[in-house]
Amino acid sequence: MQVWTKVRIKDFNKEVDYISKSFTNYLYGYGPISDIQAKYDISDEDRHILDQYVANRISGLLMLYIARDTNRINDIVNKYNVPDATVEKIVPEIEGYINK
């Protein structure tokens, strides 16, 4: 019998660490969460917990991607692709330097 559980990856990968922190800031750290933090008076400590959670999840996904572990990636996709999800329509978005 398989049981869904959280696993902490012991392998340290400096590049994944760096990318995870950057992605957390890019995807999450400087978006609407800053306004939400001020609006609901979320403490810096609670904000740190949220940021750390997001960074850890991004890091785990990157490690699965690097390992080409498509089975675990598919498991995550299947488990969290739920009908009552808070995300409705995806609109791809990216930012960065461009040459004009």
Secondary structure, 3 states (H helix, E strand, C coil): CCCCCCCCCCCCCHHHHHHHHHHHHHHHHCCHHHHHHHHCCCCHHHHHHHHHHHHHHHHHHHHHHHCCCHHHHHHHHHHHCCCCCCCCCCCCCCCCCCCC
